[in-house]
Amino acid sequence: MHRTLSAIVLMLLTLATSFPLRAAVPDVTAVPVATPIPTAVVGLSGEIDDFNRDSFFKRFKSAKIDGAKTIIVEIDTWGGLVTAGLDISRFLKSQNDVHTIAYVNDRAISAGAMIAMACDEIVMKNVATIGDCAPIVRSSDGTLQALPTAERAKLQSPIAADFYESALRNHHDPLLAEAMVVTEVVVYWIENSDTGDRKFVNQADFDRLSEKGWTQVEMLGVPKPIDTADRLLTMGTDLALKIGLATGKAETVEQLAQERNFNIIETLHSGFGEAAVAWLNSGFIRMLLITVFGAAVYAALHAPGHGTAEAIAVATLGLLLGVPLLAGYATWWEILLILGGLAMIAFEIFVFPHAGLMIIAGLIMMVGGLVLTFVGGEPGGFRLLPHLPGNITSLKHGLAFVTVGMICSAFLCAWISRYLPKLPYFSRLVLADGGAAVEVPEAALPSRWPPVGSVGRAVTSLRPGGSAEFPDASGADVRIFSVVSESGFLADGSPVVVREVGGGRVVVRSTVS
């Protein structure tokens, strides 16, 4: 019996080991990992102008060529030119082959809000601001300046139309978009307690629906109403998320990429060129350029022929005209106005003196042209004077900067006339006050021509610079030299005598007492 039981147990063990053991775990099907989306970050910061706009277009197109399927537009701006903002908005809304995300890094105000609304969605930094895009200015006490109804409607029309189009395209509420542009709009966020429906309504609809039991949404951090008639809709990150304007928030672009499974293939921010243009286009720097330009012109007129003052004058004028042209603040007619004023001044000084009338007219043209280069373009084409209140403010600022620059230039010219001739090297560039010429040492005379004491004749008007002719050493020929008159203006043909030769200049005075 014992042997029989042992044989049975052994046989059962053998059968048990002949089948594989199965673990009591569920059969899990492997989930494929999604391929990261190639993404590029294109920055848009600083003042929105034509130069910034064109740079943004190039970097955006470069990101598409490099294979980006999603482009994050990193925005940090107070705004800028309305025309440039409209151009960027239209450009973004035409991008149907990439997904665009506006990442508001700190602020998207005015034209920045317009650009953010044009993107497919908006994501904001944990603490950021978006909104306020009306063509208005605030007075010194912080209140809004009043505008006639018809004029305001005309100015707001292209901006409001762009916001409305963006709202419909990207599934934002049109009333919220309008409230960013139009001051008088009142926005309520209301709900029906029976159905749970929520909507944004204006004052008239709120009054009507309140009688039917609709009430304002009670939510922490949401104002009631959302926007009032005395301000433009501007909101922070939390409010933008609660009312659905923003689809998310992230402290950094990298955090956003990690949450969305984005593979950032490149980051394209504005470079040195944009920073340089923005710096050179600032009011203070342009005021300094006007100061230097005026002083350089003064030095060139009082000591022509050296080239240094002329080169400085040309360089500063090039910056005064070229930088606003690149940024979109200057047009060709404004540049022609400035150059025409310069031409009139030069004609008065060097060709046909006429009691200073052309100088006055030329100065008015120059000042007017320079002031207008501080004012940006407006929707609707050419206008001699600005209509947008923001541009009117820019006109006032431009007039102040140009005026202060010219006053500083006058003081600098007076300083040059008084002190610069006493300094080494510079004494060769500028005449001393009162025409006090420095006699050339007798030992140095043989190497200089014409020698001191030579008598000649002015072949152009001396204002005080010009040209005069003198006989050569043999007396058989006549040479023409660039000279400077210490007697002030001398007419063409006036007899002159050489008073000083040195430092590359010839100083003469009239022989007529």
VOTI-296190 format. One record per residue: x, y, z of N, C-alpha, C in turn. Coordinates in steps of 0.02 Angstrom, whole numbers, plus 50000, padded with zeros to 5 digits. Layout:
REM residues N
XYZXYZXYZ;...
END
This chain:
REM residues 513
500424993950000500005000050000500435006350000;500945006350040501395012050043501715013449976;501915007749942502225008649876501725011449826;501105009349831500595011649783500465019049791;500415021549853500305028749865500885032949840;501485030649851502085034349828502085034849753;501885029349719501875029449645501365034449619;500785034749654500265039449631500495046649640;500795048349697501045055149710501575057049659;502035052449644502565053849596502285055149527;501765051349508501455052349442501105059049438;500775061049492500445067749491500945073449487;501505072749522502025077949518502305078549448;502385072649415502655072749347502185076149299;501545074749306501045078049262501025085649275;501065087649337501035094749353501615098649323;502205095749324502795099249298502825099149223;502395095249189502415094949116502025100749085;501635104749123501265110549097501585116949124;501645122349082501935128649105501465132149154;501765135349203501375139149251501215146049222;500595148749228500385155349203500295159949263;500605165749258500535170749312499845173649310;499575174949366498895177749371498925185349364;499145187849305499175195149291498785196549228;498495202249224498105203949165498545204749104;498255203749046498615204548983498575211948963;499145215348967499165222548954499445223748884;499065227348842499295229048775499735235248777;500315235348747500785240948749500475247048714;500545253048747500285259348720500865263048685;500805264548621501345267948586501445275048612;502065277148617502235283948639502175288748580;501815294348590501705299148536502365302448517;502455303548453503055306848428503035314248446;503565317048476503565324148493503465328548431;503105333948441502935338448385503505343448376;503805343848316504335348848305504065355848312;504385359648356504125366248375504685371348375;504515377348354504995382848356504705388548399;505145392248431504955398048471505195404248434;504735408748417504915414948382504725420748428;505225424548449505115430048496504855436348462;504465440148500504215446648477504185451148539;504695455348546504745459548605504935466648585;504895471148635505055478148621504495481548583;504655487248555504145491048519503995487848452;503345487348437503135484548373503185489948319;503665489248274503735493948219503875490148155;503995493648101504095490348037504715485948036;505255488248067505875484348068505775477948109;505455478648167505305472848209504835468048173;504345470848138503865466748100504215462548046;504645465848006504985462347952505455456947978;505785458348034506215453348065505815447448089;505235448748118504795443348142504575438948084;504385442048028504175438247970504735433547946;505345436047944505915431947920506035426047967;506015427348032506155421948080505585416848080;504965419148073504395414548070504445410048009;504585412947951504645409047890505235404247894;505775406347926506355401947934506165395847977;505765396848029505545391248071505125386348032;504705388747988504305384247947504735380247899;505235383547869505685380147823506075374647859;506245375847922506625370947961506195365247987;505545365247971505125359447987504675360248048;504605366148076504175367048134503445366148114;503075362248152502365361348142501945365448191;502265367348246501965371948294502455377548306;502205383648306502645389448319502365393248378;502785393948429502595397748489502845404848479;502385409648477502565416748471502625419548542;503235420448564503355422848632503315430548632;502795433148664502635440348660502795443748726;503135449248722503265453548780503335460748754;502775464348751502795470948721502225475348748;502365481848749501845486748766501465488848703;501685486548645501355488448583501805492648539;501515496748497501905500848450501455503448394;501705502948333501345505448275500715501248262;500155504548253499535501048237499605497348170;499905500748121499975497748055500395491448057;500955491548094501375485648099501015480048136;500635481748189500255476648225499725473348181;499385477348140498895474548094499225469948043;499815471848019500165467647970500345460848000;500595460848062500785454548094500155450348108;499615453548129498995449848142498745446448080;498725450048025498495447047962498955441347939;499605442247950500085437147932499965430647971;499855431248036499755425348078499105421848060;498585425548044497945422448027497955419047959;498475420447920498535417147854498935410647858;499205408947917499615402947925499175396847938;498995393347885498545387647892498915380947897;499565381047887499945374747887500345373747951;500295378247999500615377448064500125379548118;500235376848178499835378648236500205384048274;499885389748287500215395348320499945396048391;500415397048437500235398248507500555404748529;500155409348553500415415548583500585414148656;501235414448671501445413748741501585420748768;501155423148812501225429848839501715429648897;502315431948883502845432048933502865439048963;502495440149015502455446349052501885450849027;501905453048963501375457648941501245457048866;500615457948848500415458648777499895464248776;500145470348772499715476148776499655479348707;499085482448694498965486148632499075481648571;499575483348528499705479248470499915472148490;500195471348549500375464748573499755460348585;499215463448611498595459748620498285457948553;498325462448505498075461148438498425455048408;499075454648416499465449148389499305442648425;499235442948491499065436948530498385434248509;497905438548499497235436348480497235433148410;497725434848369497755432048301498025424948300;498355422848354498615415948357498055410948371;498195404648356497685399448365497475398648437;497925399748483497755399348554498235403748594;498045405248655498445409548699498625405848762;499265405748778499515402948841499895408648875;499815409248940500115414948975500585412549030;501075416649044501505415449101501085415849164;501325412949219500935412749280500695419649302;501115424649292500925431549307501055435649243;500535437249207500605440949144499965445049134;499985449449082499435454049069499305454348994;498655454748976498465455448906497875460148901;497845464048846497265468348834497455475448815;496975480048823497065487248813497335488848743;496905488648693497125489948625496675494948590;496555500648621496165505948588496615511648568;496425515248515496815521048494496675527048539;496915526748601496775532048650497415533748687;497395539248724497935541048770497615543148836;498015543248886497775545248952498075552048969;497685556149004497935562649026498385561749086;498665567349111499135566849166498825564249231;498155565049238497835562549298497595555349291;497755552149234497585545149224496915543849192;496515549249180495865548249148495945548149072;495445545149039495455544648966495275551248934;495615553048881495455559048844494835557848801;494375562648802493765561948764493885563348691;493545559448648493575560348576492865560748549;492755564648496492095564648465491895557648443;491265556048446491025549348432491215547148362;491085551548312491225549648243491975548548232;492395552848261493115552248252493375545848285;493125544448345493345538448379493145532148341;492535532048315492305526248277492735525248215;492925530648183493335530148123494025527348139;494315529548196494975527248215494965520048239;494425518148274494385511448302494195506148251;493905508248196493605503548149494085498048126;494685499648099495115494148075495365489648132;495475492548191495715488648248495165483948273;494565486848281494005482748305493835477148256;493875478648191493725473548140494225467848144;494865469448155495375464248160495255459848222;495085462948279494955459148340494345454648330;493825457248298493215453348288493365447248244;493755448248191493935442748147494345437448185;494815439748226495225435048265494795431148315;494315434548346493885431248395493485425648362;493185427048304492795421948270493245416148247;493825417748222494275412648195494525407948250;494675410748309495005406848361494545405448420;493885406148409493385403948457493415407748523;493535414448518493485418748576492815422348573;492585424748629491965428548629492075435348597;491695437248546491795443648512491705449648558;491275449048609491175454648654491795456048696;492155450748716492775451748752493295455248708;493315453148645493775456348598493605463648589;492975465148582492765472148573492935476348634;492875473448693493005477148754493745479148761;494195475648726494895477548726495025483748684;494555485348639494655490748591494215496748606;493605495548625493115500948634493005502148709;493085508248729493045509948800492345509148828;491835510948790491155511248816490835504448828;491135499148804490835492548809490835490148881;490255487548904490195484548971490075477048960;490455472948997490415465648989490205462449054;489665458649052489445454649109489525447249091;489715443349141489745436049132489165433249173;488665430449140488055428349174487925420849163;487495418149205487325411049199486595409949215;486335404649187485655402449201485695396649250;485445397649310485505392649362485125386249346;484615386749305484215380849287484565376449236;484845379549186485165375649132485915375249138;486225379749179486945379749185487305383449129;486925386449082487235390149027487565396449052;488135398149021488485404249037488635408148973;488635414748977488775418848918489015425748940;489355429248893489555436148903489055440648867;488815445748902488315450148873488485457448889;488195461948848488285469048860487755471548909;487745478148919487285480948969486555479648952;486375480648889485675479848869485445472648879;485845467948857485655460848865485645458748938;486095461648977486095459949049485445462249081;485225468349065484605470849094484015466549074;484015464349011483455460248986483465453349017;484045450049019484075443249044484035442849120;484205448149154484145448149228483415447149248;482965449849209482255449049225482025441949215;482405437949178482225430949166482595426149212;482925428949261483245424649311483985423549302;484295426349250485015425649241485375429849293;485925427249318486325430849369487055430849349;487435435349380488145435649366488495429649396;489005427249362489385421449384489755423249448;489675419149498490025420049561490645415649560;491235418749553491855415049551492405419349581;492805416449623493335420049656493825422949605;493955429449610494425432749565494125435349501;493465434349492493125436849431492725443049450;492895448949421492525455049439491815455049411;491395458949442490695459549420490545467049410;490475469249349490545465749285491275464449267;491365460649213492045459149190492395465549168;492035469949133492315476249110491795481749116;492025487749134491575493449143491665498449086;491225503449084491225508249028491775513349032;492145513649087492655518849095493365516149086;493435509949062494095507249052494095502048996;494685500348974494775495148923494905488548957;494655483248927494745476648957495485474748957;495755473849016496435471549026496425466449083;496735460849073496675455549123497335451949135;497385448949194497955444849210497845437549191;498335433449207498315426449186497715422649215;497595423349280497065419549313496385421249284;496245427649274495595429549246495535427149174;496075427749135496045425349065495895417949061;496155414049109496015406849111495295405549131;495045409149180494375407749206493845409449154;493955414749115493435416549067493565413348999;494095409448993494205405548932494595409048877;494865414948890495275418248839495935414648829;496235412448884496855408548881496695401148890;497085396848856496975389648860497425386348911;497905389948938498355387048987498845392149013;499245390149061499775394349086500395390149098;500975393249092501615389849102502125395149122;502545393349168503035398249192503565399649139;503715394749098504215395549045503975392148981;504285393848926504135390548863504325383148867;504865381748902505085374748909504575370648947;504265373548998503745369949034503145368648989;502965373548948502415372648901502575366948852;503195366848828503395361648781503365354748813;503565354248875503555347848909502835345448920;502385350048937501695348148949501335346148884;501535349148829501185347848765501555342848720;502095339848743502475335148703502765338648640;503035344648651503355348348597504105347148599;504405346448541505125346048535505365352648505;505655356948546505875363448523506515362648481;506445363648416507005362648371507435368948365;507145374848379507535380948377507145386548411;507525391348436507245397348468507515403348431;507075407348403507275412948360507035419448391;507465422648430507295429148459507595434748417;507375440748430507645446548394508385447248410;508755449548361509485450048368509725457048383;510365458148370510685464548385510375470148343;510195468548281509935473748236509305476948264;508825472848288508225475648316508365479848378;508825477448420508995481148481509325487748463;509775487748413510125493848393509635498948365;509185496648321508705501148291508235504048345;508015499848391507575502348445507945507548487;508575506348501508965511048542509075517648505;509275517148441509395523248402508755527048388;508185523648389507555526848374507225529848437;507535528948494507245531848555507305539448553;506845542748587506825550048584507455553248610;507735550648665508325553748695508925553248648;509035547448617509605546648572509525551048511;508925551548485508825555848426508925563148444;508755565048505508885571848528509635573148529;510025568248553510755569048553511025569548482;510755565648436510975565948367510835572748336;510255575648352510105582348328510605587448355;510785586648419511275591148449511955590648414;512175584548403512825583448371512805585848298;512255584648264512195586748194512245594348188;511885597948230511925605248227512615607848241;512955604948291513635607248307514115605548251;514025599748219514475597748164514385602348104;513765604248089513645608948034513965615648049;513905617948111514215624248131514975623948121;515275618548145516005617848138516205617448065;515815614048024515985613447953515945620047917;515465624247936515395630847904515955635547925;516205634747986516715639248011517425636747998;517495630547980518165627947963518085622647909;517895624547848517775619547796518425616647771;518365610847739518935607947706519295602547744;519185601947810519525596747849519205589947842;518555589847835518205583547824517915580447886;518215581747945517975578648006517275580748024;517165587348026516495589848043515985587747991;516195588047928515735586047874515535578747880;516025574447896515885567347904515405566047962;515495569548018515055568748075514355571048058;514305576748022513655579348002513285574347957;513635571447909513325566747863513105560347901;513535557947946513385551847984512775552848028;512755558348065512185559548109511545560648070;511585564148014510995565147972510745558447945;511215554147925511015547547902510645543547955;510875544048017510525540448072509855543648086;509815550248084509185553748098508655552048047;508855550747985508375549147932508285541647922;508845538047924508825530947907508485526547959;508615527848023508325523648076507555524348078;507275530348079506535530848077506235527848013;506615528147958506365525247895506325517647902;506845514547932506835507347943506275505247991;506165509248042505675507548093504955508948072;504875512748017504205514247993503925520748018;504325524748052504085531148078504195536748028;504635535847981504775540947930504555538447862;504295542947822504125541447753504565545547707;504545543947643504985547447596504835554847592;504195556647599504045563847592504315567747652;504335564647710504635568047769505385568947760;505705563847732506425564347718506555569747666;506145570047614506225575247563506105582147592;505655582647641505535589047674506155591347711;506485586647747507095588347784507665590247736;507765586147685508305587647637508165594047599;507525595347583507355601647550507515607647594;507375606947660507555612447706508295613547709;508685608147710509415608947709509655612347645;509345610447589509545613447525509395620947524;508835622947552508665630047554509165633947598;509345630947654509835634247698510505634847662;510725629547629511365629747593511345634847536;510775635247501510715640147446510775647247473;510465648447531510495655047561511215656847582;511565651947609512235653347635512755653847580;512735649247533513285648747484513145651847416;512525652947400512375655147331512045661947329;511485662747361511095668847352510825671347419;511215675347455510975678047519510375682647508;509855681547549509245685347539508925686947606;509295690447647509045692847712508825687247759;509075681247746508935675747792508255672647784;507855674647735507185671847728507195664447710;507655662447667507685655447648507955651147705;508375654147746508625650447805508045649047853;507615654047863507045653147908506575647847880;506425648347815505985643447784506285636447787;506945635947774507285629547777507275626547847;507365630747898507345628247966506655625747984;506135629247962505445626947975505325620147942;505565619347880505475613047846505855607447882;506475608847903506865603747938506545601748003;506345606748043506045605248108505395601348098;504985603448050504355599948037504475592748017;504965591647971505115584847949505385580548005;505835583248046506115579348102505575577548153;505125582248167504595580848215504145575348190;503985575448125503535570448097503845563448095;504515563048098504825556348100504735552948168;504455556448216504295553348280503595550248279;503215551448226502515549348222502445543548175;502115538248197502015532448156501445533248106;501405528548060500875528548011500195526748041;499675528048003498995526648026498625522647972;498145518647993497735515047943497365520047898;497315518347835496955522647790497395526747744;498055525947749498495529247701498775535847726;498995539947678499375546047692498945551247728;499255554347779498965560047813499515564847830;499405571347816499915576247831500025576847906;499485576947945499525577248018499165571148047;499395568648104499105562648133498405563848160;498005558448161497335558648189497275554248251;497645548648252497625544348311497885548148372;497525548048428497755551648488498455549548509;498625543148503499295541048521499825544248477;499675545048413500135548448367500165555948380;499615558848402499625565948421500095566948480;500065562248528500535562648584501255561848560;501375557348513502045556448484502275562848450;501805566348417501975572748385502215577848436;501875578148492502075582748545502755580948574;502855574448585503505572148610504055573748560;503915572648496504415574048444504595581348442;504095585748448504235592848449504665594748508;504535591648566504935593048625505655590748616;505745584548590506425582048581506815586148530;506495587948475506845591948423507025598848450;506565601948486506695608648514507275608448563;507245603648609507785603148659508455601548625;508435597148573509045595648537509345601648503;508925605948474509185611948441509455616948492;509125617548549509375622048602510045619548627;510105613048640510745610148662511275611148608;511085610648546511555611648491511815618848490;511375623648504511595630648506512095631748562;511965628748621512445629448676513105626048658;513075620248625513685616648607514085620748556;513735624048509514085628248461514445634048496;514095637048545514405642548582515025639948620;514975633948648515545631048684516125629748636;515955627048577516475625748527516825632148508;516435637348495516725643748474517175646648528;517025645348591517395648548646517985644448670;517895637848677518405633748710518785629048664;518455626448613518785621348573519415623748538;519435630048514520055632348482520665632448528;520555632148594521115632348640521405625448653;521075620148629521305613348642521755611048586;522255606748602522695603948550522275600248498;522505600348437522195597148378521555600848358;521085601948405520465605148387520565612448367;521105615448391521245622348371521355622848296;521525617348264521625617448191520965616848153;520425615048189519795613848156519315619648161;519365623748214518875628948226519235635548236;518975640848206519265647448215519135650048285;519605653848311519505656948376519005662548370;518685664248428518185669548429518505676148409;518105680348378518325686948361518825687248305;518945681448272519405681448216520125682348237;520295680748299520985681548322521415676048292;521745677648237522145672648202522815671648236;523055665548233523715663948261524225664248205;524705668648211525195669448158525635663348153;525805661548093526235655848080526955657848090;527355653848126528065655548134528415656648067;528855661548065529185663248002529565657447972;529845653148016530245647547991529825642447954;529175642447969528745637447938528445639847872;528535646247856528215649047797528425645847731;529055644247719529245641547653528865635347634;528645631247683528315625047666527565626047658;527305632047665526585633147663526415637947607;525845636647577525635640847521524875641547523;524635647647513524995653847500525305656547565;525835660247561526155662747622525745668347653;525845669447718525505674847753525685681447719;525185685547709525295691947676525115691947602;525005686047573524825685747502524145689047492;524105692847437523485696347420523155692647362;522505691447369522145687947316521425690447311;521005686147281520315688147269519855682147281;519295683447315518805678247327518465676347261;518465669947246518135667747184517445664947198;517275664047262516585662547284516425666947344;515815667447361515635670947422515915667147481;516195670747529516475667647590515965668447646;515695662547673515135662747720515245658647784;515775658547817516415661847804516875657647760;516675651147748517095646947706516965648247632;517455646747591517375647547520518045646547485;518135649447426518745648747387519015655547367;519665655947364520005662147342520605660247299;520805664847255521375663547211521955668047230;522565665247225523175668947241523705667247189;524145672147173524685670647126525185665847158;525495661647116525985657047144526635660647157;527145656847178527775659947199528105663647142;528045661147081528365664447023527965670246997;527335670647016526905675846990526635674446921;526815668746892526605667246824525945663646821;525705661146877525095657146878524675658946938;524055657046937523585658446992523305651847017;523315651047083523035645047114522415646747155;521965641947160521355642747199521395638347261;521225641347318521265637747382520615638547420;520465633447462519905634047509520135638347567;519745643447583519935648247634519355649247683;519515652347739519015654247788519115661647803;518565665347801518605672547813518515673947887;518985677947915518905680047984518525686647988;518335689347931517955695547928517215694247920;517015687947924516315686347913516165685647839;515575687347818515375686547748515755691347703;516025688547648516345692547595516045690347529;515865695247488515565693647423516085691147374;515835687747323516265685347269516625691347237;517295690647229517705695947199518035700547249;517885699647313518175704047364518925702847370;519335708147375520055707247386520185704847457;520635699947464520795697047529521545696547538;521745696047600522445695047616522505689147665;523025685147657523115679247698523355681447767;523005679147819523185680747888523505674947924;523335668847903523595662947938523605657147890;524125653047895524165646747858524395641447906;524005636247916524205630947961523635626247976;523825620047993523325615048011522855613347953;523095614347892522675612547835522175617947816;522245623947842521765629247825522135635747809;521785639947771522035646547754521525651547778;521745655947824521305661047852521455667647818;520925670947793521005677347758520565682547790;520695688847771520245694247790520215699247735;519715703447736519625708347683520165713647687;520385716047629520875721447627520525728247627;519865728147624519485734447624519325736147696;519515741947718519405743847788518685746047798;
END
